[in-house]
Amino acid sequence: SRLPLKQLAALLKPYVEQTAKGNAKHDRAHPEQVIVRQRIAADLAARLSVLLDLGLGYLTLERSTPTLSPGELQRLRLATQVRSNLFGVVYVLDEPSAGLHPADTEALLTALARLKASGNSLFVVEHELDVIRQADWIVDVGPAAGEQGGKVLYSGPPDGLAKVEASQTRRYLFDEAPPPARTPRAPSGWLKLEGVTRNNLDRLDAAFPLGVLTSVTGVSGSGKSSLVSQALVELAAESLGHAAAPEEEEADALAPTDTAPTGGRIVAGMDKVRRMVRVDQKPIGRTPRSNLATYTGLFDHVRKLFAASPDARRRRFDAGHFSFNVAKGRCPTCEGEGQVMVELLFLPSVYTPCPACEGARYNERVLAVRYRERNIADVLRMTVDA
């Protein structure tokens, strides 16, 4: 189980081709066992072949899934679909190239091509230009985000998009311009790590410049996340005198909580670091009621504005009345969620807008309070640029 998949495939090859050296006398006496052995080896080799084609030959069977990078997990999921040999299936992939190195993107395109060649349809939401260029059909949505979007600007073969002036995708797909010239900023110091041990990192020494933008790159599985998102974060937090916040547990069975130990130390540079902030791609908010306003703290100011309005003062409302997490202001039917669960017989439960507040989250008395001709629910529905 400690052998890399590439070496394991090489060991199976003689058994698949029936050229392996064994007990010839035993094989002649039990030909049925030879057939079974060959079929098992062939099935294993076929499964390994898909993983090798996706550039995962360096992994071992004992490698725990929490230590896999997002790119490795993405390709592992694709490998199970390629090996399924299904046809007539519609695959919907949401940004499959996100976080992948260009070399890994080539392996991804190989897997997508195999799924397509098997008679399947692929609907891919994508920003990576190399993936878009491989499409047989492009649907471009825009022209901008939010209320300025929601329109299909183009639907057809890739070449036709070049004629759509309103498309921002067209500019980057066909009108490539060289990057602007820039002068790199000089570092103000160095953060030096010694003896870092984590996953595939073994007593690694590294130095990061401070006061500049540093890009840590490499193919998927090379150790980028292990070095920066895990080891550096934990060692810096230890030096600052507090533990790194544990990552939220994910629902994905392939990505449980990571418990891999970290070794090493920071030997220089922490005197120039006052605080560490980790920004990742996990969903924000810890409760179902969290939204952009509560997460950014903007909602506290909004509630105070409404509490200071003439309507609120006449009713003796305080800021707590304008929180959908507090009983005195929220809708009693949906308890501030704006939706209710409907249980269906023999089917999964579904959520529908609350029949009492119609999704507004608040009770009628709170919704009657106005600030500049809008109630609190109207403000929450407004876009940021409004």
TORKOL-4160 file (C-alpha; in steps of 0.2 Angstrom, whole numbers, padded with zeros to 4 digits, m for minus):
386
<pt num="1" X="0000" Y="0000" Z="0000"/>
<pt num="2" X="0015" Y="0011" Z="0001"/>
<pt num="3" X="0020" Y="0009" Z="m0017"/>
<pt num="4" X="0016" Y="0024" Z="m0028"/>
<pt num="5" X="0002" Y="0020" Z="m0040"/>
<pt num="6" X="0014" Y="0021" Z="m0055"/>
<pt num="7" X="0025" Y="0007" Z="m0048"/>
<pt num="8" X="0010" Y="m0003" Z="m0043"/>
<pt num="9" X="0004" Y="m0003" Z="m0061"/>
<pt num="10" X="0021" Y="m0009" Z="m0067"/>
<pt num="11" X="0020" Y="m0024" Z="m0055"/>
<pt num="12" X="0003" Y="m0029" Z="m0062"/>
<pt num="13" X="0008" Y="m0028" Z="m0080"/>
<pt num="14" X="0016" Y="m0045" Z="m0081"/>
<pt num="15" X="0000" Y="m0053" Z="m0073"/>
<pt num="16" X="m0011" Y="m0044" Z="m0086"/>
<pt num="17" X="0000" Y="m0050" Z="m0100"/>
<pt num="18" X="0002" Y="m0067" Z="m0092"/>
<pt num="19" X="0021" Y="m0065" Z="m0093"/>
<pt num="20" X="0024" Y="m0066" Z="m0074"/>
<pt num="21" X="0036" Y="m0079" Z="m0068"/>
<pt num="22" X="0027" Y="m0091" Z="m0056"/>
<pt num="23" X="0025" Y="m0109" Z="m0051"/>
<pt num="24" X="0022" Y="m0116" Z="m0069"/>
<pt num="25" X="0018" Y="m0133" Z="m0062"/>
<pt num="26" X="0004" Y="m0126" Z="m0051"/>
<pt num="27" X="m0002" Y="m0115" Z="m0065"/>
<pt num="28" X="m0004" Y="m0130" Z="m0076"/>
<pt num="29" X="m0013" Y="m0139" Z="m0063"/>
<pt num="30" X="m0025" Y="m0125" Z="m0059"/>
<pt num="31" X="m0029" Y="m0115" Z="m0075"/>
<pt num="32" X="m0044" Y="m0108" Z="m0068"/>
<pt num="33" X="m0034" Y="m0099" Z="m0055"/>
<pt num="34" X="m0023" Y="m0091" Z="m0068"/>
<pt num="35" X="m0039" Y="m0085" Z="m0077"/>
<pt num="36" X="m0045" Y="m0077" Z="m0061"/>
<pt num="37" X="m0028" Y="m0069" Z="m0057"/>
<pt num="38" X="m0027" Y="m0062" Z="m0074"/>
<pt num="39" X="m0044" Y="m0054" Z="m0074"/>
<pt num="40" X="m0042" Y="m0047" Z="m0057"/>
<pt num="41" X="m0025" Y="m0039" Z="m0062"/>
<pt num="42" X="m0033" Y="m0033" Z="m0078"/>
<pt num="43" X="m0047" Y="m0024" Z="m0069"/>
<pt num="44" X="m0034" Y="m0016" Z="m0056"/>
<pt num="45" X="m0023" Y="m0011" Z="m0070"/>
<pt num="46" X="m0037" Y="m0002" Z="m0080"/>
<pt num="47" X="m0042" Y="0007" Z="m0064"/>
<pt num="48" X="m0024" Y="0012" Z="m0061"/>
<pt num="49" X="m0022" Y="0018" Z="m0079"/>
<pt num="50" X="m0036" Y="0031" Z="m0077"/>
<pt num="51" X="m0027" Y="0038" Z="m0062"/>
<pt num="52" X="m0010" Y="0038" Z="m0071"/>
<pt num="53" X="m0018" Y="0047" Z="m0086"/>
<pt num="54" X="m0024" Y="0060" Z="m0074"/>
<pt num="55" X="m0007" Y="0063" Z="m0067"/>
<pt num="56" X="m0010" Y="0054" Z="m0050"/>
<pt num="57" X="0004" Y="0041" Z="m0052"/>
<pt num="58" X="0014" Y="0048" Z="m0037"/>
<pt num="59" X="0000" Y="0044" Z="m0025"/>
<pt num="60" X="0000" Y="0029" Z="m0014"/>
<pt num="61" X="m0015" Y="0018" Z="m0009"/>
<pt num="62" X="m0012" Y="0022" Z="0009"/>
<pt num="63" X="m0013" Y="0041" Z="0007"/>
<pt num="64" X="m0027" Y="0048" Z="0017"/>
<pt num="65" X="m0040" Y="0058" Z="0009"/>
<pt num="66" X="m0038" Y="0073" Z="0021"/>
<pt num="67" X="m0020" Y="0076" Z="0015"/>
<pt num="68" X="m0025" Y="0077" Z="m0004"/>
<pt num="69" X="m0025" Y="0094" Z="m0012"/>
<pt num="70" X="m0041" Y="0101" Z="m0020"/>
<pt num="71" X="m0034" Y="0097" Z="m0037"/>
<pt num="72" X="m0030" Y="0079" Z="m0032"/>
<pt num="73" X="m0048" Y="0077" Z="m0025"/>
<pt num="74" X="m0055" Y="0084" Z="m0041"/>
<pt num="75" X="m0046" Y="0072" Z="m0052"/>
<pt num="76" X="m0050" Y="0058" Z="m0041"/>
<pt num="77" X="m0068" Y="0061" Z="m0043"/>
<pt num="78" X="m0066" Y="0062" Z="m0061"/>
<pt num="79" X="m0057" Y="0045" Z="m0062"/>
<pt num="80" X="m0071" Y="0036" Z="m0054"/>
<pt num="81" X="m0083" Y="0043" Z="m0067"/>
<pt num="82" X="m0071" Y="0039" Z="m0082"/>
<pt num="83" X="m0069" Y="0021" Z="m0075"/>
<pt num="84" X="m0088" Y="0019" Z="m0073"/>
<pt num="85" X="m0090" Y="0017" Z="m0092"/>
<pt num="86" X="m0107" Y="0025" Z="m0092"/>
<pt num="87" X="m0114" Y="0033" Z="m0108"/>
<pt num="88" X="m0129" Y="0044" Z="m0111"/>
<pt num="89" X="m0125" Y="0053" Z="m0095"/>
<pt num="90" X="m0126" Y="0072" Z="m0093"/>
<pt num="91" X="m0111" Y="0078" Z="m0082"/>
<pt num="92" X="m0112" Y="0095" Z="m0074"/>
<pt num="93" X="m0095" Y="0102" Z="m0068"/>
<pt num="94" X="m0093" Y="0118" Z="m0059"/>
<pt num="95" X="m0076" Y="0126" Z="m0062"/>
<pt num="96" X="m0067" Y="0109" Z="m0063"/>
<pt num="97" X="m0050" Y="0118" Z="m0066"/>
<pt num="98" X="m0051" Y="0129" Z="m0051"/>
<pt num="99" X="m0035" Y="0129" Z="m0042"/>
<pt num="100" X="m0026" Y="0118" Z="m0055"/>
<pt num="101" X="m0009" Y="0121" Z="m0062"/>
<pt num="102" X="m0008" Y="0122" Z="m0081"/>
<pt num="103" X="0000" Y="0105" Z="m0082"/>
<pt num="104" X="m0015" Y="0098" Z="m0071"/>
<pt num="105" X="m0027" Y="0106" Z="m0083"/>
<pt num="106" X="m0020" Y="0096" Z="m0097"/>
<pt num="107" X="m0024" Y="0080" Z="m0087"/>
<pt num="108" X="m0041" Y="0087" Z="m0083"/>
<pt num="109" X="m0045" Y="0090" Z="m0102"/>
<pt num="110" X="m0039" Y="0072" Z="m0106"/>
<pt num="111" X="m0052" Y="0065" Z="m0093"/>
<pt num="112" X="m0066" Y="0076" Z="m0100"/>
<pt num="113" X="m0062" Y="0070" Z="m0118"/>
<pt num="114" X="m0064" Y="0052" Z="m0112"/>
<pt num="115" X="m0081" Y="0056" Z="m0104"/>
<pt num="116" X="m0086" Y="0064" Z="m0120"/>
<pt num="117" X="m0079" Y="0050" Z="m0131"/>
<pt num="118" X="m0090" Y="0038" Z="m0121"/>
<pt num="119" X="m0106" Y="0046" Z="m0127"/>
<pt num="120" X="m0109" Y="0058" Z="m0113"/>
<pt num="121" X="m0113" Y="0076" Z="m0112"/>
<pt num="122" X="m0103" Y="0088" Z="m0102"/>
<pt num="123" X="m0110" Y="0105" Z="m0096"/>
<pt num="124" X="m0095" Y="0115" Z="m0088"/>
<pt num="125" X="m0096" Y="0131" Z="m0079"/>
<pt num="126" X="m0078" Y="0138" Z="m0082"/>
<pt num="127" X="m0067" Y="0153" Z="m0082"/>
<pt num="128" X="m0050" Y="0145" Z="m0087"/>
<pt num="129" X="m0047" Y="0150" Z="m0105"/>
<pt num="130" X="m0038" Y="0134" Z="m0110"/>
<pt num="131" X="m0054" Y="0124" Z="m0105"/>
<pt num="132" X="m0065" Y="0136" Z="m0114"/>
<pt num="133" X="m0055" Y="0134" Z="m0130"/>
<pt num="134" X="m0058" Y="0115" Z="m0130"/>
<pt num="135" X="m0077" Y="0117" Z="m0130"/>
<pt num="136" X="m0087" Y="0112" Z="m0145"/>
<pt num="137" X="m0101" Y="0124" Z="m0140"/>
<pt num="138" X="m0100" Y="0140" Z="m0129"/>
<pt num="139" X="m0114" Y="0148" Z="m0120"/>
<pt num="140" X="m0109" Y="0166" Z="m0114"/>
<pt num="141" X="m0119" Y="0174" Z="m0100"/>
<pt num="142" X="m0118" Y="0192" Z="m0096"/>
<pt num="143" X="m0115" Y="0206" Z="m0100"/>
<pt num="144" X="m0110" Y="0209" Z="m0081"/>
<pt num="145" X="m0114" Y="0203" Z="m0064"/>
<pt num="146" X="m0130" Y="0204" Z="m0053"/>
<pt num="147" X="m0144" Y="0214" Z="m0060"/>
<pt num="148" X="m0133" Y="0218" Z="m0075"/>
<pt num="149" X="m0132" Y="0200" Z="m0080"/>
<pt num="150" X="m0144" Y="0186" Z="m0083"/>
<pt num="151" X="m0144" Y="0187" Z="m0102"/>
<pt num="152" X="m0137" Y="0174" Z="m0115"/>
<pt num="153" X="m0126" Y="0184" Z="m0126"/>
<pt num="154" X="m0120" Y="0170" Z="m0137"/>
<pt num="155" X="m0124" Y="0152" Z="m0140"/>
<pt num="156" X="m0114" Y="0143" Z="m0153"/>
<pt num="157" X="m0097" Y="0137" Z="m0159"/>
<pt num="158" X="m0082" Y="0145" Z="m0151"/>
<pt num="159" X="m0077" Y="0155" Z="m0167"/>
<pt num="160" X="m0094" Y="0164" Z="m0167"/>
<pt num="161" X="m0091" Y="0172" Z="m0150"/>
<pt num="162" X="m0077" Y="0184" Z="m0158"/>
<pt num="163" X="m0091" Y="0194" Z="m0166"/>
<pt num="164" X="m0101" Y="0198" Z="m0150"/>
<pt num="165" X="m0095" Y="0215" Z="m0144"/>
<pt num="166" X="m0105" Y="0215" Z="m0128"/>
<pt num="167" X="m0095" Y="0199" Z="m0122"/>
<pt num="168" X="m0081" Y="0202" Z="m0109"/>
<pt num="169" X="m0076" Y="0184" Z="m0112"/>
<pt num="170" X="m0073" Y="0188" Z="m0131"/>
<pt num="171" X="m0060" Y="0201" Z="m0126"/>
<pt num="172" X="m0049" Y="0188" Z="m0116"/>
<pt num="173" X="m0052" Y="0173" Z="m0128"/>
<pt num="174" X="m0048" Y="0182" Z="m0144"/>
<pt num="175" X="m0040" Y="0199" Z="m0140"/>
<pt num="176" X="m0025" Y="0193" Z="m0130"/>
<pt num="177" X="m0014" Y="0207" Z="m0124"/>
<pt num="178" X="0003" Y="0206" Z="m0116"/>
<pt num="179" X="0003" Y="0209" Z="m0097"/>
<pt num="180" X="0008" Y="0227" Z="m0092"/>
<pt num="181" X="0026" Y="0230" Z="m0087"/>
<pt num="182" X="0029" Y="0232" Z="m0068"/>
<pt num="183" X="0043" Y="0233" Z="m0056"/>
<pt num="184" X="0043" Y="0221" Z="m0042"/>
<pt num="185" X="0043" Y="0228" Z="m0024"/>
<pt num="186" X="0058" Y="0225" Z="m0013"/>
<pt num="187" X="0055" Y="0214" Z="0002"/>
<pt num="188" X="0055" Y="0222" Z="0019"/>
<pt num="189" X="0061" Y="0206" Z="0028"/>
<pt num="190" X="0061" Y="0187" Z="0027"/>
<pt num="191" X="0050" Y="0174" Z="0036"/>
<pt num="192" X="0061" Y="0159" Z="0037"/>
<pt num="193" X="0056" Y="0141" Z="0041"/>
<pt num="194" X="0067" Y="0126" Z="0045"/>
<pt num="195" X="0063" Y="0108" Z="0046"/>
<pt num="196" X="0045" Y="0109" Z="0040"/>
<pt num="197" X="0037" Y="0091" Z="0040"/>
<pt num="198" X="0019" Y="0089" Z="0034"/>
<pt num="199" X="0012" Y="0076" Z="0022"/>
<pt num="200" X="0025" Y="0075" Z="0008"/>
<pt num="201" X="0036" Y="0089" Z="0015"/>
<pt num="202" X="0051" Y="0081" Z="0024"/>
<pt num="203" X="0063" Y="0093" Z="0034"/>
<pt num="204" X="0060" Y="0107" Z="0021"/>
<pt num="205" X="0068" Y="0124" Z="0023"/>
<pt num="206" X="0059" Y="0139" Z="0016"/>
<pt num="207" X="0060" Y="0158" Z="0016"/>
<pt num="208" X="0046" Y="0170" Z="0012"/>
<pt num="209" X="0048" Y="0188" Z="0008"/>
<pt num="210" X="0038" Y="0200" Z="0019"/>
<pt num="211" X="0029" Y="0216" Z="0012"/>
<pt num="212" X="0027" Y="0209" Z="m0005"/>
<pt num="213" X="0015" Y="0198" Z="m0015"/>
<pt num="214" X="0022" Y="0181" Z="m0015"/>
<pt num="215" X="0015" Y="0167" Z="m0027"/>
<pt num="216" X="0018" Y="0149" Z="m0022"/>
<pt num="217" X="0015" Y="0138" Z="m0037"/>
<pt num="218" X="0018" Y="0121" Z="m0043"/>
<pt num="219" X="0008" Y="0106" Z="m0050"/>
<pt num="220" X="m0006" Y="0098" Z="m0040"/>
<pt num="221" X="0001" Y="0088" Z="m0025"/>
<pt num="222" X="0018" Y="0096" Z="m0025"/>
<pt num="223" X="0015" Y="0102" Z="m0007"/>
<pt num="224" X="0009" Y="0120" Z="m0010"/>
<pt num="225" X="m0006" Y="0119" Z="0002"/>
<pt num="226" X="0004" Y="0108" Z="0015"/>
<pt num="227" X="0018" Y="0122" Z="0015"/>
<pt num="228" X="0008" Y="0138" Z="0015"/>
<pt num="229" X="m0010" Y="0134" Z="0020"/>
<pt num="230" X="m0006" Y="0121" Z="0034"/>
<pt num="231" X="0012" Y="0122" Z="0040"/>
<pt num="232" X="0015" Y="0140" Z="0038"/>
<pt num="233" X="m0002" Y="0145" Z="0046"/>
<pt num="234" X="0001" Y="0133" Z="0061"/>
<pt num="235" X="0019" Y="0138" Z="0064"/>
<pt num="236" X="0015" Y="0156" Z="0063"/>
<pt num="237" X="0000" Y="0154" Z="0075"/>
<pt num="238" X="0011" Y="0145" Z="0087"/>
<pt num="239" X="0024" Y="0159" Z="0087"/>
<pt num="240" X="0010" Y="0172" Z="0089"/>
<pt num="241" X="0004" Y="0163" Z="0105"/>
<pt num="242" X="m0012" Y="0156" Z="0099"/>
<pt num="243" X="m0018" Y="0140" Z="0090"/>
<pt num="244" X="m0023" Y="0140" Z="0072"/>
<pt num="245" X="m0042" Y="0140" Z="0070"/>
<pt num="246" X="m0048" Y="0122" Z="0065"/>
<pt num="247" X="m0055" Y="0121" Z="0048"/>
<pt num="248" X="m0074" Y="0118" Z="0047"/>
<pt num="249" X="m0079" Y="0100" Z="0044"/>
<pt num="250" X="m0084" Y="0097" Z="0026"/>
<pt num="251" X="m0099" Y="0086" Z="0021"/>
<pt num="252" X="m0088" Y="0078" Z="0007"/>
<pt num="253" X="m0084" Y="0061" Z="0012"/>
<pt num="254" X="m0067" Y="0063" Z="0002"/>
<pt num="255" X="m0062" Y="0078" Z="0013"/>
<pt num="256" X="m0064" Y="0074" Z="0031"/>
<pt num="257" X="m0055" Y="0084" Z="0045"/>
<pt num="258" X="m0036" Y="0084" Z="0042"/>
<pt num="259" X="m0026" Y="0078" Z="0057"/>
<pt num="260" X="m0009" Y="0077" Z="0049"/>
<pt num="261" X="0005" Y="0083" Z="0061"/>
<pt num="262" X="0016" Y="0097" Z="0057"/>
<pt num="263" X="0034" Y="0098" Z="0062"/>
<pt num="264" X="0047" Y="0112" Z="0060"/>
<pt num="265" X="0049" Y="0130" Z="0067"/>
<pt num="266" X="0050" Y="0148" Z="0061"/>
<pt num="267" X="0068" Y="0154" Z="0065"/>
<pt num="268" X="0067" Y="0172" Z="0059"/>
<pt num="269" X="0055" Y="0186" Z="0053"/>
<pt num="270" X="0041" Y="0184" Z="0066"/>
<pt num="271" X="0046" Y="0201" Z="0074"/>
<pt num="272" X="0039" Y="0209" Z="0059"/>
<pt num="273" X="0022" Y="0200" Z="0060"/>
<pt num="274" X="0009" Y="0206" Z="0071"/>
<pt num="275" X="m0006" Y="0196" Z="0065"/>
<pt num="276" X="m0010" Y="0182" Z="0054"/>
<pt num="277" X="m0027" Y="0181" Z="0044"/>
<pt num="278" X="m0031" Y="0166" Z="0033"/>
<pt num="279" X="m0043" Y="0168" Z="0019"/>
<pt num="280" X="m0049" Y="0152" Z="0011"/>
<pt num="281" X="m0062" Y="0147" Z="m0001"/>
<pt num="282" X="m0074" Y="0139" Z="0012"/>
<pt num="283" X="m0092" Y="0146" Z="0013"/>
<pt num="284" X="m0094" Y="0161" Z="0025"/>
<pt num="285" X="m0105" Y="0161" Z="0040"/>
<pt num="286" X="m0108" Y="0148" Z="0053"/>
<pt num="287" X="m0127" Y="0148" Z="0054"/>
<pt num="288" X="m0140" Y="0146" Z="0040"/>
<pt num="289" X="m0146" Y="0164" Z="0044"/>
<pt num="290" X="m0129" Y="0172" Z="0040"/>
<pt num="291" X="m0128" Y="0183" Z="0025"/>
<pt num="292" X="m0117" Y="0197" Z="0017"/>
<pt num="293" X="m0123" Y="0210" Z="0029"/>
<pt num="294" X="m0121" Y="0200" Z="0045"/>
<pt num="295" X="m0104" Y="0193" Z="0040"/>
<pt num="296" X="m0096" Y="0210" Z="0036"/>
<pt num="297" X="m0104" Y="0219" Z="0051"/>
<pt num="298" X="m0113" Y="0231" Z="0040"/>
<pt num="299" X="m0130" Y="0225" Z="0047"/>
<pt num="300" X="m0126" Y="0232" Z="0064"/>
<pt num="301" X="m0126" Y="0249" Z="0057"/>
<pt num="302" X="m0141" Y="0246" Z="0047"/>
<pt num="303" X="m0151" Y="0240" Z="0062"/>
<pt num="304" X="m0145" Y="0256" Z="0072"/>
<pt num="305" X="m0151" Y="0267" Z="0058"/>
<pt num="306" X="m0168" Y="0259" Z="0058"/>
<pt num="307" X="m0169" Y="0260" Z="0077"/>
<pt num="308" X="m0166" Y="0279" Z="0077"/>
<pt num="309" X="m0179" Y="0282" Z="0064"/>
<pt num="310" X="m0195" Y="0291" Z="0070"/>
<pt num="311" X="m0206" Y="0276" Z="0066"/>
<pt num="312" X="m0195" Y="0265" Z="0077"/>
<pt num="313" X="m0195" Y="0278" Z="0091"/>
<pt num="314" X="m0214" Y="0280" Z="0092"/>
<pt num="315" X="m0215" Y="0261" Z="0094"/>
<pt num="316" X="m0201" Y="0260" Z="0106"/>
<pt num="317" X="m0191" Y="0248" Z="0095"/>
<pt num="318" X="m0172" Y="0246" Z="0098"/>
<pt num="319" X="m0159" Y="0238" Z="0087"/>
<pt num="320" X="m0164" Y="0221" Z="0093"/>
<pt num="321" X="m0181" Y="0222" Z="0084"/>
<pt num="322" X="m0172" Y="0223" Z="0067"/>
<pt num="323" X="m0162" Y="0207" Z="0070"/>
<pt num="324" X="m0170" Y="0191" Z="0062"/>
<pt num="325" X="m0161" Y="0181" Z="0075"/>
<pt num="326" X="m0171" Y="0189" Z="0089"/>
<pt num="327" X="m0188" Y="0183" Z="0093"/>
<pt num="328" X="m0196" Y="0201" Z="0096"/>
<pt num="329" X="m0192" Y="0206" Z="0078"/>
<pt num="330" X="m0192" Y="0190" Z="0067"/>
<pt num="331" X="m0207" Y="0182" Z="0059"/>
<pt num="332" X="m0214" Y="0169" Z="0072"/>
<pt num="333" X="m0218" Y="0156" Z="0058"/>
<pt num="334" X="m0201" Y="0154" Z="0050"/>
<pt num="335" X="m0191" Y="0161" Z="0065"/>
<pt num="336" X="m0182" Y="0173" Z="0054"/>
<pt num="337" X="m0176" Y="0161" Z="0040"/>
<pt num="338" X="m0188" Y="0167" Z="0027"/>
<pt num="339" X="m0193" Y="0150" Z="0022"/>
<pt num="340" X="m0201" Y="0134" Z="0029"/>
<pt num="341" X="m0198" Y="0116" Z="0026"/>
<pt num="342" X="m0212" Y="0106" Z="0018"/>
<pt num="343" X="m0211" Y="0087" Z="0021"/>
<pt num="344" X="m0216" Y="0076" Z="0006"/>
<pt num="345" X="m0221" Y="0058" Z="0008"/>
<pt num="346" X="m0208" Y="0047" Z="0000"/>
<pt num="347" X="m0198" Y="0062" Z="m0006"/>
<pt num="348" X="m0185" Y="0073" Z="0001"/>
<pt num="349" X="m0191" Y="0088" Z="0010"/>
<pt num="350" X="m0191" Y="0105" Z="0001"/>
<pt num="351" X="m0190" Y="0123" Z="0006"/>
<pt num="352" X="m0203" Y="0136" Z="0001"/>
<pt num="353" X="m0205" Y="0155" Z="0005"/>
<pt num="354" X="m0213" Y="0158" Z="0022"/>
<pt num="355" X="m0232" Y="0160" Z="0019"/>
<pt num="356" X="m0233" Y="0173" Z="0034"/>
<pt num="357" X="m0219" Y="0185" Z="0029"/>
<pt num="358" X="m0217" Y="0180" Z="0011"/>
<pt num="359" X="m0198" Y="0178" Z="0014"/>
<pt num="360" X="m0196" Y="0195" Z="0022"/>
<pt num="361" X="m0190" Y="0186" Z="0039"/>
<pt num="362" X="m0198" Y="0199" Z="0050"/>
<pt num="363" X="m0215" Y="0202" Z="0058"/>
<pt num="364" X="m0228" Y="0214" Z="0052"/>
<pt num="365" X="m0224" Y="0227" Z="0066"/>
<pt num="366" X="m0206" Y="0228" Z="0061"/>
<pt num="367" X="m0209" Y="0228" Z="0042"/>
<pt num="368" X="m0220" Y="0244" Z="0045"/>
<pt num="369" X="m0205" Y="0254" Z="0050"/>
<pt num="370" X="m0198" Y="0264" Z="0036"/>
<pt num="371" X="m0181" Y="0272" Z="0033"/>
<pt num="372" X="m0180" Y="0283" Z="0017"/>
<pt num="373" X="m0196" Y="0274" Z="0011"/>
<pt num="374" X="m0189" Y="0257" Z="0013"/>
<pt num="375" X="m0191" Y="0244" Z="0027"/>
<pt num="376" X="m0178" Y="0232" Z="0034"/>
<pt num="377" X="m0182" Y="0218" Z="0021"/>
<pt num="378" X="m0181" Y="0230" Z="0007"/>
<pt num="379" X="m0163" Y="0236" Z="0012"/>
<pt num="380" X="m0158" Y="0217" Z="0013"/>
<pt num="381" X="m0164" Y="0214" Z="m0004"/>
<pt num="382" X="m0153" Y="0229" Z="m0011"/>
<pt num="383" X="m0137" Y="0226" Z="m0020"/>
<pt num="384" X="m0121" Y="0233" Z="m0013"/>
<pt num="385" X="m0119" Y="0245" Z="m0028"/>
<pt num="386" X="m0136" Y="0252" Z="m0025"/>
